[in-house]
């Protein structure tokens, strides 16, 4: 029988129809929003039922789980998609033919609540088991009876195991179908016995087929031999160590540890290796001080994910080795050639680690809460699925700060976000050959223009979008920055209080050059261009120094400026065309001939240089504009219609708004 979505209205009608249907073998309720007992009023009598699957967002059925324990022929119970399912499963052990009991990820208590689960000898997976949850029925011997157990198994409250003989009754060594195992001790227990916990873990040896292992809260002094000197789980693909204070660790490199007196100990098992490790997580390891390379290249040739969190004593990650690689960057690549995700969090003493990223291929990176000079370093795909890097400094002005990045591994980077960072050296910036977007936040120096070496010697990335926020720079510095990006099409400037004027770089020299056809004329035009640029450039720079003038590149297509209280649009009467009554040569923003989108918000003095009675007031913006929005500036209440644009004027808060 199959009842699909939107059939809740037929529940009562169907209840009458199936009142005498007692021989059902299979039931699949999809999108059920009704009470199952109302539709199948004789549900508890469906003793021939073999398979039941429920997929629902809000169906009620507390009595359903209780009734299931009486359907003795059930082989499959699938509740994975039943959100909010609740009720008691303690008597599910009555279903001795049950092979598959599938539960939601947030419903693992449906497994851990089963009393005497050992009766389900054919069960293929038990996601969660709580040792000693009750006086009887939750012994490790219950697991020993599950001969077909596979998939994922988490064993909790192992601190309640009082003898290693009891641990042996779990018979984990015989669970050859098990691929994921979690062993967890309660770290908050008051009567810990490290020796007992060490012996218990030694006995809980899994089968060599195991692929994923997680050990949490173990209070013993060393890792078990089956994970160390007598490594038997060499095919592990995932290893997660959380809250252990071992003196000897598994073979994951040369670990330098700190003993109770603060002395350093080196512990390494160099002749044993994991063959296929793809994920490694080191969390809350209080004795871990250093993790360094132990010699061979490609110690982790298959590793894709590395997570290091809450290691309070960790001061160094050193992944290079002089005997196997000549250069540090080669060593980094050889250690993690396939790394796709790196996360380092809350290791407050960590000062030394290889430059990020460690591979040339894009790698998702998240580093925060470390002792280095930055607050946060995030490298990931942005909303456009492009490779993006965000770095926030701790108000340092030291240029060596940038040594934290491996620029030779960032050739695919599309977006760079810098917050409170010192000037980025030009020789490093030019290595970002694929960069398209540059975001600069809260910096006293927007760029790296104070170097001894001339910026003309550098080939800059072809940046198309720049965002400047909260930077204490004037118009001159920002003008110089923009001249390095001839392909710039989008500019955002927000909360830059030192920018006092706004104008457009002249285009006369470029026009002259374009009209020269012969080689000689081209050369002459180039000479003339340089002369004009020198003359005009000197004048413009002088103006920018005197007035904080920001000169915009003429090819801009989108411009947004907001919360710049001193910003004023420059008045240029010299270029007014008196015959036509307009500023056709470049007054206002007329020089931005490609501009399509313009938004100026809360720049109170923006129109202060223009009089509402002046004819030039009507020709502030280029004809190319398709989207115009002005808000929060004085003088807008007397703003005349913009003659060369189709605009609607409306009053807004606090000074008014105008938009197309």
C-alpha positions in Angstrom: 0.0 0.0 0.0 1.3 3.5 -0.8 -0.2 6.7 0.5 1.4 9.8 -1.0 1.5 13.5 -0.2 -1.7 15.5 0.2 -3.8 12.5 1.0 -4.5 13.4 4.6 -8.1 14.3 3.9 -8.7 10.6 2.9 -7.4 9.3 6.2 -10.7 8.5 7.9 -12.2 7.2 4.6 -9.3 4.9 4.2 -9.6 3.8 7.8 -12.9 2.3 7.0 -11.7 0.7 3.8 -8.6 -0.9 5.5 -10.3 -1.8 8.7 -10.1 -5.5 7.9 -6.8 -5.4 6.0 -4.7 -7.6 8.3 -2.3 -9.2 5.8 -0.4 -6.1 4.8 3.3 -6.7 4.1 4.5 -3.2 3.2 3.5 0.3 4.2 5.0 3.5 2.9 3.5 6.8 4.2 4.9 9.8 2.2 4.2 13.3 3.3 1.8 12.1 5.9 0.2 14.9 7.9 -2.4 12.8 9.6 -2.6 10.4 12.5 -1.6 7.0 11.3 -3.7 5.2 13.9 -6.8 7.1 12.5 -6.3 5.6 9.1 -5.0 2.2 10.1 -7.1 1.6 13.2 -6.0 -2.0 13.4 -2.3 -1.1 13.0 -1.2 -3.1 16.1 -2.7 -6.2 14.5 -0.7 -6.0 11.2 1.4 -9.0 12.4 2.5 -9.9 8.9 4.1 -6.5 8.2 7.7 -6.7 7.0 8.4 -3.2 5.9 7.3 0.2 7.1 8.6 3.6 5.9 7.4 7.0 7.0 8.3 10.3 5.5 6.6 13.3 7.2 7.3 16.8 8.5 4.7 17.0 11.2 2.9 13.7 11.6 2.0 12.7 15.1 2.5 9.1 16.1 3.8 8.5 19.6 1.6 5.4 19.9 3.0 4.2 16.6 6.4 3.4 17.9 5.0 1.5 20.9 2.8 -0.5 18.5 5.8 -1.4 16.3 7.3 -3.5 19.1 4.4 -6.0 18.7 4.8 -6.5 14.9 7.1 -9.5 15.3 7.8 -10.1 11.6 9.1 -6.6 10.9 12.4 -6.6 9.1 12.7 -2.9 8.0 11.7 0.2 9.9 12.6 3.4 8.1 12.0 6.6 10.0 14.9 8.7 8.5 12.6 11.3 7.0 10.1 11.4 9.8 11.0 14.7 11.4 9.9 15.1 15.0 9.2 11.5 15.6 9.1 10.6 19.2 7.9 7.9 21.5 9.4 4.9 23.3 11.6 2.3 21.5 12.8 0.4 24.6 10.8 -2.7 23.6 11.9 -2.8 19.9 14.2 -5.7 21.0 11.1 -7.9 20.7 11.4 -7.7 16.9 14.0 -10.5 16.6 13.7 -10.5 12.8 14.6 -6.8 12.5 17.5 -6.1 10.1 17.3 -2.4 9.5 16.1 0.3 11.9 16.8 3.6 10.2 16.4 6.8 12.3 17.0 10.6 11.7 20.4 12.1 12.4 18.9 14.0 15.4 17.0 11.0 16.6 19.8 8.7 17.7 18.1 8.2 21.1 15.7 5.9 19.2 18.6 3.5 19.0 20.2 4.2 22.4 16.9 3.7 24.3 16.5 0.0 23.2 16.7 -2.3 26.2 18.5 -5.6 25.6 19.4 -4.7 22.0 21.4 -7.9 21.9 18.2 -9.8 21.0 18.3 -8.1 17.6 21.0 -10.5 16.3 20.3 -9.6 12.7 20.5 -5.9 13.1 22.7 -4.3 10.5 23.4 -0.9 12.3 23.1 0.6 15.7 24.0 4.2 15.6 24.2 4.9 19.3 24.7 2.8 22.5 24.8 4.2 26.0 26.8 1.9 28.3 25.2 1.3 31.7 22.2 3.5 31.0 20.1 1.3 33.3 21.1 -1.4 35.7 20.3 -4.1 33.3 20.0 -4.4 29.5 22.8 -1.9 28.6 25.9 -4.0 29.1 28.7 -4.1 26.4 27.8 -7.8 26.1 24.7 -6.7 24.3 26.9 -5.5 21.4 28.7 -8.8 21.4 25.5 -10.6 20.4 25.0 -8.4 17.2 27.0 -10.6 14.8 25.8 -8.7 11.7 26.4 -5.2 13.0 28.0 -2.8 10.5 27.7 0.8 9.4 28.2 3.3 12.2 28.4 2.7 15.9 28.9 5.2 18.8 29.5 3.8 22.3 29.0 6.4 25.0 29.6 6.4 28.8 32.6 4.0 28.6 33.7 5.3 32.0 31.0 3.0 33.5 33.0 -0.1 32.3 34.7 -1.4 35.4 36.8 -4.2 34.0 38.6 -4.9 30.8 36.9 -8.3 30.7 33.6 -6.5 30.3 35.0 -4.4 27.4 36.0 -7.7 25.7 32.4 -8.8 25.7 31.6 -6.1 23.0 33.6 -8.3 20.5 34.5 -5.3 18.4 37.3 -7.2 16.8 34.7 -9.4 15.1 32.6 -6.6 13.7 34.1 -6.8 10.2 31.2 -4.9 8.7 31.6 -1.9 10.9 33.1 1.1 9.0 32.7 3.9 11.6 33.3 3.7 15.4 33.1 6.3 18.1 34.4 5.5 21.6 33.5 8.2 24.2 34.2 8.7 27.9 32.5 11.4 30.1 35.2 14.1 30.7 33.2 15.4 33.7 33.3 12.2 35.8 34.6 12.8 39.3 36.3 9.4 39.9 38.5 8.9 36.9 40.8 5.9 36.8 43.4 6.5 34.0 44.8 3.0 34.3 41.4 1.3 34.0 40.4 3.5 31.0 43.7 2.7 29.3 43.2 -1.0 29.7 39.5 -0.7 28.5 40.5 1.1 25.3 43.2 -1.5 24.7 40.6 -4.3 24.7 38.2 -2.3 22.5 40.2 -3.1 19.4 38.1 -2.9 16.2 38.4 -5.0 13.1 41.1 -4.0 10.6 38.4 -3.1 8.1 37.4 0.0 10.1 37.5 3.2 8.0 36.6 5.9 10.5 37.6 6.1 14.2 36.8 8.8 16.8 38.0 8.7 20.4 36.7 11.3 22.9 37.5 12.0 26.5 39.8 9.0 27.1 41.6 9.5 30.4 44.4 7.0 29.8 48.0 8.0 29.4 48.7 6.5 26.0 47.1 5.5 22.8 46.2 1.8 22.4 48.8 -0.4 20.8 46.4 -1.3 18.0 46.5 2.4 17.1 50.3 2.8 17.7 53.2 0.3 17.9 51.1 -2.6 16.7 49.0 -0.6 14.2 46.2 -2.8 13.0 43.8 -0.2 11.5 46.1 1.0 8.7 43.2 1.4 6.3 41.7 4.2 8.4 40.3 7.1 6.2 39.2 9.3 9.1 40.8 9.7 12.6 39.3 12.1 15.2 41.0 12.5 18.6 39.1 14.7 21.1 40.1 15.5 24.7 42.8 12.9 25.1 46.1 13.6 27.1 48.3 10.8 25.8 52.0 10.6 26.0 52.2 8.5 22.9 50.1 9.3 19.8 49.3 7.4 16.6 51.7 7.7 13.7 50.7 11.1 12.4 54.1 12.7 12.4 56.5 13.8 15.1 54.5 15.2 18.0 56.2 17.2 20.7 54.2 16.9 24.0 54.3 18.6 27.4 54.4 16.5 30.5 53.1 17.5 33.9 56.2 19.5 34.8 56.1 21.4 31.5 59.0 19.4 29.9 58.9 18.6 26.3 58.7 15.0 25.1 59.1 13.8 21.5 56.9 10.8 20.6 57.0 9.3 17.1 56.4 5.9 15.6 58.0 6.3 12.2 57.8 2.8 11.0 54.0 2.6 11.1 51.9 4.6 8.7 48.2 5.1 7.8 47.9 4.3 4.1 44.6 6.0 3.2 44.0 8.7 5.8 41.7 11.3 4.2 40.4 13.2 7.3 42.3 14.1 10.5 40.8 16.0 13.5 42.8 16.9 16.6 40.6 18.6 19.2 41.3 19.6 22.8 44.7 17.9 23.1 46.1 19.7 26.2 49.6 18.2 26.0 50.3 18.8 22.3 52.9 21.5 21.8 54.5 20.9 18.4 53.6 18.9 15.3 56.5 18.6 12.9 57.4 16.6 9.9 59.0 13.3 10.5 60.9 12.9 7.3 59.2 11.2 4.4 57.5 13.3 1.7 53.8 12.8 1.3 53.1 11.6 4.8 49.4 12.2 4.0 49.2 11.7 0.2 45.4 11.3 0.4 44.5 13.7 3.2 41.6 16.0 2.2 40.5 17.5 5.5 42.6 18.7 8.5 41.0 20.1 11.6 42.9 21.4 14.7 40.9 23.0 17.5 41.2 24.0 21.1 44.8 22.8 21.6 45.9 25.3 24.3 49.6 24.4 24.3 50.2 24.1 20.6 52.8 26.6 19.4 54.1 25.2 16.1 53.1 23.4 13.0 56.2 22.6 11.0 55.7 20.6 7.9 59.0 20.8 6.1 62.0 18.5 6.2 65.4 19.2 4.9 66.3 15.6 3.8 63.3 15.1 1.5 62.7 18.6 0.0 65.0 21.4 -0.9 62.5 24.3 -0.4 59.9 24.8 2.3 57.1 25.4 -0.3 57.9 22.1 -1.9 57.7 20.4 1.4 54.3 21.9 2.1 53.0 20.6 -1.2 54.4 17.1 -0.7 52.8 16.7 2.8 49.2 17.5 1.7 49.0 17.3 -2.1 45.2 16.7 -2.0 44.2 18.9 0.9 40.7 20.5 0.3 39.8 21.8 3.7 41.9 23.2 6.6 40.5 24.5 9.9 42.5 25.7 12.8 40.6 27.3 15.7 41.2 28.5 19.2 44.9 27.5 19.5 45.9 30.8 21.3 49.6 30.0 21.5 50.1 28.9 17.9 52.6 31.3 16.3 54.4 29.3 13.7 52.9 27.4 10.8 53.6 27.1 7.0 52.2 29.9 4.8 48.6 29.4 3.7 47.4 27.7 1.6 49.4 24.6 1.6 48.4 23.4 -1.9 48.2 25.1 -5.3 44.6 23.8 -5.9 41.8 25.8 -4.2 41.5 24.8 -0.5 38.8 25.9 1.9 40.7 27.4 4.9 39.5 28.8 8.2 42.0 29.9 10.8 41.0 32.0 13.8 41.8 32.3 17.5 45.6 31.7 17.0 48.5 33.6 18.4 49.6 34.8 15.0 49.4 38.5 13.8 45.9 38.0 12.3 42.5 37.6 13.9 41.0 35.5 11.1 42.0 34.0 7.8 39.2 32.5 5.6 39.7 31.1 2.2 36.7 29.7 0.4 34.3 30.0 -2.5 32.2 33.2 -2.5 28.5 33.6 -3.6 29.7 33.4 -7.2 31.5 30.1 -6.5 34.8 32.0 -7.0 38.0 31.4 -4.9 38.0 34.2 -2.2 40.4 35.0 0.6 39.5 37.1 3.7 42.2 38.2 6.2 41.9 40.4 9.3 45.0 41.6 11.1 45.5 42.6 14.7 46.3 46.2 13.9 49.9 45.4 12.9 52.0 47.6 10.6 54.8 45.1 10.0 55.0 44.2 6.3 56.3 40.7 7.4 52.7 40.1 8.3 52.1 39.0 4.7 54.5 36.1 5.0 51.6 34.1 6.4 50.3 33.7 2.9 51.8 31.4 0.2 51.2 33.7 -2.8 52.5 31.2 -5.2 49.5 29.0 -4.2 47.0 31.8 -4.8 47.2 32.1 -8.6 43.5 31.1 -8.8 42.3 33.6 -6.3 39.5 35.8 -7.6 38.6 38.0 -4.5 40.8 39.4 -1.8 39.4 41.0 1.4 41.7 42.8 3.7 40.7 44.2 7.1 43.1 46.4 9.3 46.0 45.0 7.3 49.4 46.7 6.7 50.3 47.7 3.1 50.6 44.7 0.8 54.1 44.5 -0.9 53.8 44.9 -4.7 55.9 41.9 -5.5 53.5 39.7 -3.6 50.3 41.4 -4.9 51.3 40.9 -8.6 51.4 37.1 -8.0 47.6 37.2 -7.7 47.3 37.0 -11.4 43.6 35.9 -11.5 42.4 38.6 -9.0 39.1 40.3 -10.1 37.8 41.9 -6.8 39.6 43.8 -4.0 38.0 44.7 -0.7 39.8 46.9 1.8 38.4 47.6 5.3 39.5 49.8 8.2 43.1 50.4 6.9 45.2 53.5 7.3 47.0 52.6 4.1 44.8 51.3 1.3 47.7 50.0 -0.7 51.4 49.3 -1.0 52.4 52.6 -2.7 55.2 53.6 -0.3 57.8 51.0 -1.6 61.2 52.0 -2.8 60.7 50.1 -6.1 58.6 51.9 -8.6 55.1 50.4 -9.1 55.5 50.9 -12.9 57.8 47.9 -12.9 54.9 45.6 -11.8 52.2 44.0 -13.8 49.1 44.4 -11.7 46.2 41.9 -11.6 43.3 42.9 -13.8 41.0 44.0 -11.0 37.4 44.9 -12.1 35.8 45.7 -8.7 37.1 47.6 -5.7 35.4 48.1 -2.3 36.9 50.6 0.2 35.3 50.8 3.7 36.3 52.9 6.7 39.8 53.7 5.5 41.6 56.8 6.7 42.9 57.8 3.3 42.5 60.9 1.2 41.7 61.4 -2.4 45.3 61.4 -3.5 46.1 57.9 -2.2 42.9 56.5 -3.6 43.4 58.1 -7.0 46.9 56.6 -7.2 45.4 53.2 -6.3 42.8 53.4 -9.1 45.3 54.3 -11.8 46.8 50.8 -11.5 43.6 49.1 -12.6 42.6 50.2 -16.2 39.9 47.5 -16.3 38.1 48.7 -13.2 34.4 48.9 -13.8 32.9 49.0 -10.3 33.9 51.1 -7.3 32.3 51.2 -3.8 33.6 53.8 -1.2 32.0 53.8 2.2 32.9 55.8 5.4 36.1 57.4 4.1 36.0 60.8 5.9 39.2 62.2 4.4 37.9 62.2 0.8 36.8 65.8 0.3 36.3 66.2 -3.5 35.1 64.1 -6.4 36.1 64.5 -10.1 37.0 62.5 -13.2 40.4 61.9 -14.8 40.5 63.7 -18.2 40.4 61.7 -21.5 41.8 64.3 -24.0 45.2 62.6 -24.3 43.7 59.2 -25.0 41.5 60.7 -27.7 44.5 62.3 -29.4 46.3 59.0 -29.5 43.3 57.1 -31.0 43.2 59.6 -33.9 46.8 59.0 -34.9 47.0 56.3 -37.7 50.5 56.2 -38.9 53.5 54.9 -36.9 55.0 58.4 -36.8 51.8 59.9 -35.7 51.3 57.3 -33.1 54.8 58.0 -31.7 54.1 61.7 -31.8 50.8 61.2 -30.1 52.4 59.1 -27.4 54.9 61.9 -26.7 52.1 64.4 -26.7 50.1 62.0 -24.4 52.9 61.8 -21.9 53.4 65.5 -21.9 49.7 66.1 -21.4 49.6 63.5 -18.7 52.6 65.0 -16.9 51.1 68.5 -17.1 47.6 67.5 -16.3 48.6 64.8 -13.9 50.7 67.2 -11.9 47.8 69.6 -11.8 45.4 66.9 -10.7 47.7 65.5 -8.0 48.3 69.0 -6.7 44.5 69.5 -6.5 44.1 66.2 -4.8 46.7 67.1 -2.3 45.1 70.4 -1.6 41.5 69.3 -1.6 41.5 65.6 -0.9 40.3 65.2 -4.4 39.4 61.7 -5.7 39.7 61.4 -9.4 37.6 58.6 -10.9 38.7 56.5 -14.0 36.5 57.3 -16.9 35.6 53.7 -17.7 33.7 53.1 -14.5 30.3 51.4 -15.1 29.1 51.3 -11.5 29.8 53.7 -8.6 28.5 53.8 -5.0 29.7 56.3 -2.4 28.1 56.5 1.0 28.7 58.2 4.4 31.6 60.5 3.3 30.6 63.7 5.2 33.2 66.0 3.5 32.7 64.8 0.0 31.8 67.5 -2.6 31.3 67.1 -6.3 33.8 69.3 -8.0 32.6 72.3 -10.0 34.4 72.7 -13.3 33.2 75.9 -15.1 36.2 75.8 -17.5 34.6 73.0 -19.4 31.1 74.4 -19.7 29.8 74.7 -23.3 28.2 78.1 -23.3 26.7 77.7 -26.8 24.6 74.6 -25.7 24.3 75.6 -22.1 25.7 72.3 -20.7 29.0 71.0 -19.3 29.7 68.6 -22.1 33.4 68.5 -21.6 33.4 67.0 -18.2 31.6 69.1 -15.6 30.3 67.0 -12.6 30.5 63.3 -13.5 30.1 63.9 -17.3 33.5 62.4 -17.9 32.2 58.9 -16.8 30.9 58.2 -20.3 30.4 54.4 -19.5 28.6 54.9 -16.2 25.4 52.9 -15.9 24.7 52.7 -12.2 25.2 55.5 -9.6 24.3 55.6 -5.9 25.4 58.5 -3.6 24.0 58.2 0.0 24.5 60.4 3.0 27.2 62.6 1.7 25.7 65.9 3.0 28.0 68.3 1.0 27.9 66.4 -2.3 26.0 69.2 -4.1 27.5 72.1 -2.2 29.7 73.3 -5.1 26.7 73.8 -7.4 24.0 76.4 -7.4 20.5 75.3 -8.2 20.2 78.3 -10.5 23.3 77.3 -12.6 22.7 75.7 -15.9 25.5 73.3 -15.1 23.4 71.9 -12.2 21.2 70.2 -14.8 24.1 68.3 -16.4 25.9 66.7 -13.5 25.7 63.1 -14.8 26.5 61.3 -18.0 23.8 60.3 -20.6 24.8 56.7 -20.2 23.2 56.4 -16.7 20.5 53.7 -16.4 20.1 53.6 -12.6 20.6 56.7 -10.4 19.9 57.1 -6.7 20.8 60.1 -4.5 20.0 60.3 -0.9 20.9 62.2 2.3 22.5 65.4 0.9 21.8 69.1 1.4 20.2 71.1 -1.4 18.1 68.3 -2.9 14.9 70.1 -2.1 15.6 72.6 -4.8 17.2 70.1 -7.2 16.1 70.8 -10.8 15.2 68.0 -13.2 18.4 66.5 -14.6 17.9 67.7 -18.2 19.8 64.9 -19.9 18.3 62.1 -17.9 14.8 60.7 -17.2 14.4 61.2 -13.4 11.7 61.4 -10.8 12.3 63.6 -7.8 10.9 62.5 -4.4 11.4 63.7 -0.9 13.2 61.3 1.5 14.8 61.2 4.9 16.7 63.1 6.0 17.3 65.5 3.0 15.5 63.8 0.2 16.1 61.3 -2.6 16.1 61.2 -6.3 16.0 58.1 -8.4 15.5 56.7 -11.9 
